[in-house]
Amino acid sequence: MPSRLSTILREQLPEDQRRFHDAVAAIRRRPISGPFIVLLNSSPDLAARFAHLGHYFHARGQADESIVSLRVRGFIALIGARALDAPYEWSAWVNWALEAGVTQETVDAIRERRPLRGLTAEEALVRDFCIQLLTDNHRVRDATYGAALHHFGAQGLVELTVTLGYFGMIAFPLNAFEMEMTAEQKGLRTPFEPLRVDESAAAIPAASAPAPYARSATGAVRPRLSRIAGQADMPVEHRHYFDRIIRSRGRVCGPFQVLLHSPDVAERVAAVGEPILYDTLLPLPAKALTWLITAREFDCDYEWALAEHAAQKAGIPDALVRTIGRREPLTGLDDEQQVLADLCHQLLRGNHHLDDATYRAAVAKFGVPGTVRVAATIGYFAMHAVVLNAFEVNPKEEKSEPLL
């Protein structure tokens, strides 16, 4: 299927937006492509923020910023691309993964959804960690988490988790608009077998709630990672990152108390969230419904608490919130809500792509910019859900309303 969007030239943007186009081009250091084509069709500012976060995970020949090895990052990219049926991400990363040491046998097995054999101990650990987060109840088992924390350390495990979340975040806009690499892009790469999307999985599967996540007898979850709740919890040279989170949100909430174990990553994630959380391109009712559905699909307690607050403010009926929470069929929706629910469910379930009818309905109702923003909002919530679930961040830990 051809890409649903084409490149926006710098000259096509309003003059006060062109600096963001320049920022993306400078960060990427190559022609603008893929997720940045999508985002520039909606918010050039958001495109630059995505690029700045993404640069942390693939510095493209400069000194690496992430302390997680390129081999592990490439391995994660391929696992995420297969799990979310994201052919663009696969095309972007498959050669880098191979060059970093992931074997061709492993690459082929991931692509063909075969069991992974002959992995290194590190790869087996990363596979288990990622697959547990992406499937079933989206939680990491205690033994897997403990082994990963021991192997990677606090900063490394935060960065590994955000790496997986970042690839999820960009997969949803890419899939929504069926972005494909150009022949010129592919020509710069060693030939590879592309990722095939399973068309038979396009239909939304029947709603069925998974078994609830087993809490302890008291209903409490002991924090898996120490919380950075104040400047004194950080080295002096990193305390300015704490101030930047406060500047953007007024306080350092649960997710960022974890993310600040990798301070630069925390600041970049916060920057991505600002326009999604505080801009008004997506009306609050649409934003809240998107949050509710995404939080439920990832079984994320923290995000669900936040989404419930947003739904209350947006005037979404309590009955609809309960129905989403129980994963029951949604009935009685108005036209806009139905289009939005279909868009969210198709991206979050099945083969994670939009059929033509849903895509056309979304663009007719929200326009291209609004549809991009919905897909980016799903992605931002998905990234946070991966972090929140991996580190068991509980909304009950917050002294006030949960915040991303």
C-alpha positions as CSV (number, residue, x, y, z in Angstrom):
1,M,0.0,0.0,0.0
2,P,1.5,3.4,-1.0
3,S,2.1,6.0,1.7
4,R,-0.9,8.1,2.6
5,L,1.1,11.3,3.0
6,S,3.7,13.0,1.0
7,T,6.6,15.2,2.2
8,I,5.8,18.8,3.2
9,L,8.5,21.1,1.8
10,R,9.9,23.8,4.1
11,E,8.4,26.5,1.9
12,Q,4.9,25.0,2.4
13,L,5.0,25.7,6.1
14,P,4.1,29.0,7.7
15,E,7.2,31.1,8.1
16,D,7.1,30.9,11.9
17,Q,7.1,27.0,11.7
18,R,10.0,26.6,9.4
19,R,12.6,26.6,12.2
20,F,11.1,23.3,13.4
21,H,11.6,21.9,9.9
22,D,15.2,23.1,10.1
23,A,15.6,21.5,13.5
24,V,14.4,18.1,12.3
25,A,16.7,18.2,9.3
26,A,19.6,19.2,11.4
27,I,19.0,16.5,14.0
28,R,18.4,13.8,11.4
29,R,21.2,14.9,9.1
30,R,19.5,13.4,6.1
31,P,16.3,14.0,4.0
32,I,13.2,14.2,6.2
33,S,11.3,10.9,6.0
34,G,9.0,8.5,7.8
35,P,7.5,9.6,11.1
36,F,8.7,13.2,10.5
37,I,6.8,13.5,7.3
38,V,3.7,12.5,9.3
39,L,4.3,14.9,12.2
40,L,5.2,17.8,9.9
41,N,1.7,17.4,8.4
42,S,0.3,18.3,11.8
43,S,2.8,20.0,14.2
44,P,6.3,20.9,13.1
45,D,7.1,21.6,16.8
46,L,6.1,18.1,17.8
47,A,8.2,16.7,14.9
48,A,11.3,18.4,16.3
49,R,10.6,17.1,19.8
50,F,10.2,13.5,18.5
51,A,13.4,13.9,16.6
52,H,15.3,15.1,19.7
53,L,14.1,12.1,21.7
54,G,14.8,9.7,18.9
55,H,18.4,11.0,18.5
56,Y,19.2,9.7,22.0
57,F,18.6,6.1,20.7
58,H,20.3,6.3,17.3
59,A,22.9,9.0,17.1
60,R,23.9,8.1,13.5
61,G,27.6,8.0,13.7
62,Q,28.1,10.5,16.5
63,A,29.0,9.5,20.0
64,D,26.2,7.4,21.4
65,E,24.1,9.1,24.1
66,S,22.4,5.9,25.3
67,I,24.4,3.6,27.5
68,V,22.5,0.7,26.1
69,S,24.5,-0.9,23.3
70,L,23.5,-0.5,19.7
71,R,23.1,-4.2,19.4
72,V,20.5,-4.3,22.1
73,R,18.7,-1.2,20.7
74,G,18.6,-2.8,17.3
75,F,17.3,-6.0,18.7
76,I,14.6,-4.1,20.6
77,A,13.7,-2.2,17.4
78,L,13.1,-5.4,15.5
79,I,11.0,-7.0,18.3
80,G,8.9,-3.9,18.5
81,A,8.5,-3.6,14.7
82,R,7.3,-7.2,14.5
83,A,5.0,-6.9,17.6
84,L,3.3,-3.8,16.1
85,D,3.5,-4.8,12.4
86,A,5.5,-1.7,11.7
87,P,7.3,-2.2,8.3
88,Y,8.9,1.2,8.2
89,E,10.6,0.7,11.5
90,W,11.8,-2.7,10.3
91,S,13.2,-1.2,7.1
92,A,15.0,1.6,9.1
93,W,16.6,-0.7,11.7
94,V,17.2,-4.1,10.2
95,N,20.6,-3.3,8.7
96,W,21.8,-1.4,11.8
97,A,20.8,-4.4,13.9
98,L,22.7,-6.8,11.7
99,E,25.8,-4.5,11.6
100,A,25.7,-4.3,15.4
101,G,25.9,-8.0,15.7
102,V,22.3,-9.4,15.7
103,T,22.5,-12.6,13.6
104,Q,20.7,-13.1,10.4
105,E,19.1,-16.2,11.9
106,T,17.6,-14.1,14.7
107,V,16.4,-11.4,12.3
108,D,14.7,-14.0,10.1
109,A,13.1,-15.7,13.1
110,I,11.7,-12.4,14.4
111,R,10.4,-11.5,11.0
112,E,8.7,-14.9,10.5
113,R,7.4,-15.0,14.1
114,R,9.3,-18.2,14.8
115,P,10.8,-19.1,18.2
116,L,14.2,-17.4,18.7
117,R,17.0,-19.9,19.1
118,G,20.7,-19.5,19.8
119,L,20.4,-16.1,21.5
120,T,23.0,-14.7,23.8
121,A,22.1,-14.5,27.5
122,E,21.6,-10.8,27.1
123,E,19.4,-11.1,24.1
124,A,17.3,-13.8,25.8
125,L,16.8,-11.4,28.7
126,V,15.9,-8.5,26.5
127,R,13.5,-10.7,24.5
128,D,11.7,-11.8,27.7
129,F,11.5,-8.3,29.1
130,C,10.1,-6.8,25.9
131,I,7.7,-9.6,25.0
132,Q,6.2,-9.6,28.5
133,L,5.6,-5.8,28.3
134,L,4.0,-6.1,24.9
135,T,1.7,-9.0,25.4
136,D,-0.8,-10.5,27.9
137,N,-1.3,-8.1,30.8
138,H,1.7,-5.9,29.8
139,R,3.7,-6.6,32.9
140,V,7.2,-7.9,33.5
141,R,7.5,-10.9,35.8
142,D,9.5,-10.4,39.0
143,A,12.3,-12.8,38.0
144,T,12.7,-11.1,34.5
145,Y,12.7,-7.6,36.0
146,G,15.2,-8.5,38.7
147,A,17.6,-10.1,36.2
148,A,17.3,-7.1,33.9
149,L,17.9,-4.6,36.7
150,H,21.0,-6.6,37.8
151,H,22.3,-6.8,34.2
152,F,21.6,-3.2,33.0
153,G,21.5,-1.2,36.2
154,A,18.9,1.5,36.9
155,Q,19.8,4.0,34.2
156,G,20.4,1.2,31.6
157,L,17.0,-0.4,32.3
158,V,15.2,2.9,32.1
159,E,16.8,3.6,28.8
160,L,16.1,0.1,27.5
161,T,12.4,0.5,28.5
162,V,12.1,3.9,26.9
163,T,13.8,2.6,23.8
164,L,11.0,0.0,23.4
165,G,8.4,2.7,24.2
166,Y,9.9,5.1,21.7
167,F,9.6,2.6,18.9
168,G,6.0,2.1,19.9
169,M,5.4,5.8,20.0
170,I,6.5,6.3,16.4
171,A,4.9,3.0,15.1
172,F,1.4,4.3,15.5
173,P,1.7,7.4,13.3
174,L,3.7,5.5,10.8
175,N,1.1,2.7,10.6
176,A,-1.8,5.1,10.5
177,F,-0.5,6.7,7.4
178,E,1.1,3.6,5.8
179,M,4.5,5.2,5.5
180,E,6.9,3.4,3.2
181,M,10.5,3.9,2.5
182,T,11.2,5.5,-0.9
183,A,13.2,3.6,-3.5
184,E,16.0,6.1,-2.9
185,Q,16.0,5.3,0.9
186,K,16.1,1.6,0.2
187,G,18.9,2.1,-2.3
188,L,21.1,3.4,0.4
189,R,20.7,0.1,2.4
190,T,22.0,-3.4,2.0
191,P,19.1,-5.4,0.4
192,F,16.9,-7.0,3.1
193,E,13.7,-9.0,3.4
194,P,10.8,-6.6,4.3
195,L,8.4,-7.0,7.1
196,R,5.1,-8.3,5.9
197,V,1.9,-7.1,7.5
198,D,-0.6,-9.8,8.3
199,E,-3.7,-8.6,6.4
200,S,-5.8,-11.4,7.9
201,A,-5.4,-9.7,11.3
202,A,-6.9,-6.4,10.1
203,A,-10.3,-6.9,11.7
204,I,-10.7,-5.8,15.2
205,P,-10.7,-8.9,17.4
206,A,-13.5,-9.6,19.7
207,A,-13.2,-7.7,23.0
208,S,-12.2,-10.0,25.8
209,A,-10.7,-8.7,29.1
210,P,-7.5,-10.6,30.1
211,A,-7.2,-12.0,33.6
212,P,-6.6,-9.2,36.0
213,Y,-3.0,-8.6,37.0
214,A,-2.3,-10.3,40.3
215,R,-1.6,-7.8,43.1
216,S,-0.3,-8.6,46.5
217,A,-2.7,-9.5,49.2
218,T,-2.8,-5.9,50.5
219,G,-3.4,-4.5,47.0
220,A,-0.2,-2.6,47.2
221,V,2.8,-2.7,44.8
222,R,6.2,-2.1,46.2
223,P,8.2,0.3,44.0
224,R,10.6,-1.6,41.8
225,L,13.0,1.3,41.5
226,S,13.9,4.1,43.9
227,R,12.0,7.3,43.2
228,I,13.8,10.5,42.5
229,A,11.4,12.8,44.4
230,G,13.7,15.8,45.0
231,Q,16.9,17.4,43.8
232,A,18.8,15.9,46.7
233,D,18.2,12.4,45.2
234,M,20.3,13.4,42.1
235,P,24.0,14.2,41.6
236,V,24.6,17.9,41.7
237,E,25.5,18.0,38.0
238,H,22.1,16.5,37.0
239,R,19.8,18.6,39.2
240,H,19.0,21.1,36.4
241,Y,17.1,18.3,34.7
242,F,14.8,18.1,37.8
243,D,14.2,21.8,37.4
244,R,13.2,21.3,33.7
245,I,10.6,18.7,34.6
246,I,9.1,21.1,37.2
247,R,9.2,23.9,34.6
248,S,7.1,21.9,32.2
249,R,4.6,20.3,34.6
250,G,4.8,22.2,37.9
251,R,6.0,19.1,39.8
252,V,7.9,15.9,39.3
253,C,5.2,13.1,39.2
254,G,5.6,9.3,39.4
255,P,6.6,8.6,35.8
256,F,9.4,11.2,35.9
257,Q,10.6,10.1,39.3
258,V,11.5,6.9,37.5
259,L,12.7,8.4,34.2
260,L,15.1,10.8,36.0
261,H,17.4,7.8,36.6
262,S,18.3,8.8,33.0
263,P,18.0,12.6,33.3
264,D,18.5,13.5,29.7
265,V,15.9,11.0,28.6
266,A,13.5,12.3,31.2
267,E,13.8,15.8,29.9
268,R,13.3,14.8,26.3
269,V,10.2,12.7,27.1
270,A,8.8,15.6,29.0
271,A,9.4,17.9,26.0
272,V,7.5,15.5,23.7
273,G,4.5,15.5,26.1
274,E,4.1,19.2,26.4
275,P,2.3,19.8,23.0
276,I,0.3,16.6,23.3
277,L,-0.9,17.4,26.8
278,Y,-1.3,21.1,26.7
279,D,-2.0,22.2,23.1
280,T,-5.6,22.4,21.8
281,L,-5.3,20.9,18.3
282,L,-7.1,17.9,19.6
283,P,-10.3,18.9,21.6
284,L,-10.3,17.6,25.2
285,P,-13.2,15.1,24.7
286,A,-11.3,13.5,21.8
287,K,-8.1,13.6,23.7
288,A,-9.7,12.0,26.8
289,L,-11.4,9.2,24.9
290,T,-8.1,8.4,23.2
291,W,-6.4,8.3,26.6
292,L,-9.0,6.0,28.0
293,I,-8.9,3.5,25.2
294,T,-5.1,3.5,25.1
295,A,-4.8,3.1,28.9
296,R,-7.2,0.2,28.9
297,E,-5.5,-1.6,26.0
298,F,-2.2,-1.5,27.9
299,D,-3.8,-2.3,31.2
300,C,-2.0,0.7,32.7
301,D,-3.4,1.6,36.1
302,Y,-1.6,4.9,36.3
303,E,-2.8,6.1,32.9
304,W,-6.3,4.9,33.6
305,A,-6.5,7.1,36.7
306,L,-5.2,10.1,34.7
307,A,-7.6,9.3,31.8
308,E,-10.6,9.1,34.2
309,H,-9.8,12.6,35.4
310,A,-9.6,13.9,31.9
311,A,-12.8,12.2,31.0
312,Q,-14.6,13.8,33.9
313,K,-13.4,17.3,32.8
314,A,-14.4,16.6,29.2
315,G,-17.9,15.5,30.2
316,I,-17.6,11.9,29.0
317,P,-20.4,9.9,30.6
318,D,-19.4,7.7,33.4
319,A,-21.2,4.8,31.8
320,L,-19.0,5.1,28.7
321,V,-15.9,5.1,30.9
322,R,-17.0,2.0,32.7
323,T,-17.8,0.3,29.4
324,I,-14.3,1.0,28.1
325,G,-12.8,-0.2,31.4
326,R,-14.6,-3.5,31.1
327,R,-13.7,-3.9,27.4
328,E,-17.3,-4.2,26.4
329,P,-18.6,-3.2,22.9
330,L,-19.1,0.6,22.8
331,T,-22.6,1.5,22.0
332,G,-24.5,4.8,21.8
333,L,-21.5,6.8,20.5
334,D,-22.0,9.9,18.5
335,D,-20.4,10.0,15.0
336,E,-17.1,11.6,16.2
337,Q,-16.7,9.2,19.1
338,Q,-17.4,6.2,16.8
339,V,-14.7,7.3,14.3
340,L,-12.2,8.0,17.1
341,A,-12.9,4.6,18.8
342,D,-12.5,2.7,15.5
343,L,-9.2,4.5,14.8
344,C,-7.9,3.8,18.3
345,H,-8.9,0.2,18.4
346,Q,-7.6,-0.6,14.9
347,L,-4.2,0.9,15.7
348,L,-4.0,-0.8,19.1
349,R,-5.3,-4.2,18.1
350,G,-5.1,-6.7,15.2
351,N,-2.4,-5.8,12.8
352,H,-2.1,-2.2,14.1
353,H,-3.1,-0.6,10.8
354,L,-6.2,1.3,9.7
355,D,-8.4,0.0,6.9
356,D,-9.2,2.4,4.2
357,A,-12.8,3.2,5.4
358,T,-11.6,4.0,8.9
359,Y,-8.7,6.1,7.6
360,R,-11.1,8.1,5.3
361,A,-13.6,8.6,8.1
362,A,-10.9,9.9,10.4
363,V,-9.5,12.4,7.9
364,A,-13.0,13.5,7.1
365,K,-13.8,14.1,10.8
366,F,-10.5,15.4,12.1
367,G,-8.5,16.4,9.1
368,V,-5.0,15.2,8.5
369,P,-3.5,17.3,11.3
370,G,-6.1,16.0,13.8
371,T,-5.6,12.4,12.7
372,V,-1.9,12.7,13.1
373,R,-2.4,14.1,16.6
374,V,-4.6,11.2,17.6
375,A,-2.0,8.7,16.4
376,A,0.8,10.6,18.2
377,T,-1.3,10.8,21.4
378,I,-1.8,7.0,21.3
379,G,2.0,6.7,20.8
380,Y,2.8,9.0,23.7
381,F,0.5,7.1,26.0
382,A,1.9,3.8,24.7
383,M,5.4,4.9,25.5
384,H,4.5,5.9,29.0
385,A,2.5,2.7,29.6
386,V,5.5,0.6,28.8
387,V,7.5,2.6,31.4
388,L,4.8,2.7,34.0
389,N,4.0,-1.0,33.8
390,A,7.7,-2.1,33.7
391,F,8.5,-0.2,36.9
392,E,5.0,-0.6,38.6
393,V,4.3,3.1,39.1
394,N,1.1,3.1,41.1
395,P,-1.3,6.1,40.9
396,K,-1.9,5.7,44.7
397,E,1.7,6.9,45.2
398,E,0.7,10.4,43.9
399,K,-0.3,13.1,46.4
400,S,-2.5,14.7,43.8
401,E,-3.9,14.0,40.4
402,P,-1.7,11.6,38.3
403,L,0.3,13.5,35.6
404,L,2.3,12.5,32.5
